Amino acid sequence: MIAVYSLLLLSAASIVFFALSGHKENMGKFNTRINGVSLVITIILAMTVFNQGTLLSSGKAFLIDSFNVYLIVLTAFVGFTTSLFSEAYMAHEIELGKLTQARLKLYYSMYQGFMLAMYLVLTTNNMGIMWVAMEGATLTTVLLVSLYRTPESIEAAWKYFILCGVGIAQALFGTILLYYAASQIGGSDNALLWSVLHEHATELNPDILEIAFVFLLIGYGTKMGLVPLHNWLPDAHSEGPTPMSAVLSGLLLNDALYAVIRNKMLIDGATQTHIAGYLMMGFGLVSFLVAVLFLHRQKDIKRLFSYSSIEHIGLMTFAFGIGGSLATFAGLLHMTVHSLVKSAIFVTVGHASQISGTQKMTGIRGLMKTQPKVGWGLLVGTLAIAGFPPFGVFTSEFLVFLATMHEYPWLTPFLLLGIGIAFAGLFRHVQPMVYGAKPEDKTAINANLMPIMVHLGLALWLGIAIPSFLSSWFSQATLLISGSAL
């Protein structure tokens, strides 16, 4: 568990470091190096789990298994690549006068605070600490959303704080009910440890846990952006700095879904029914369908892709709600490829907005002529997130489609309709931005396109052939979550 402690301590120390020294030059490079070290630590942790199996700390405070270990590596990877983009992006924002050095210091400090919260959500074995970490993520991102201090960003930050605050309060009540159910079977010292709860799931009161899951799904579902709890997400994405949008879509949504799945595993064991799955399927499918319709109404490029994030988190929730080996494997794969592709898209969107000087899609035109690499990045990223073969999103969506055909065939037309509407909504807006006439007063900028190429390359690789070690992780996690081997 040394790797876990090192990971958390490094992020915690970095918050203090940037809070005291973030105004100095080259802080972007320090941020990148810190996230690079974190990535190396997570890879070492993953190799340890791969060779030794599930790890449980001596005090049972931390649990690392096949489910969360790959998400930990994914979190560190996206955090690292986004920090590469962030360095040049934030420096350009300083040049434009949008940020002061004091706010830049706040940005880097809260960036590491967000990463710390995400690592703690994934590594803790205590469901109460998981809730605290999710609340910590809320507080750090509120400060990031309001970074520009414009009236719109402050409004978005308050909206985010109030909606997610109310939502996370529901999750707290669900956690309290979980504690109450656990305390009834003896002992309160370990009543919120997931490993203990999972071991004794069949002894827990099913009626209490069913009620608890409703509150937990609503609470963490707010953080996921599930309809009708999604209103904060488009505003937060559009008004905050673009690197924050990349980690929000790529990491926060995954971690909130992770918390729901951990709780679903307990409810399934206690009730021996599919009630939790039905609730997830309902919320997921409604979110998926509503989001694809809203894609057509957007005028801001970051809001456009934020609704795409709601669409995909809805599809993931739906997949895990179906349950079973195929749908669970598809959900795990979709969590991975969506994080890679969507964070790459937001990197591209950040560069496109800086080139055009606006986030309004009517003002972004002729990227292929102004800066072809950015134009290609936006085009290929949109193809990937829309589910075009052979990208990994196509593979995961196809597996969700097959699982739905097998378990609930009457729902498959809704999936096909939603995917078609989403495709039309995305390309209706993206085509003129990429191929429109070049504005006369727009010039290329210094853009770091490495994260885009790496992320899209990995998404392409996962669509063609999933590496054996990753397939093994997914299979083990599928067995843990669904209780059935692939």
Summary of the structure (lengths in Angstrom):
residues: 486
radius of gyration: 21.3
end to end distance: 29.0
largest distance: 73.0
contacts: 1880
relative contact order: 0.09
helix: 80%
strand: 2%
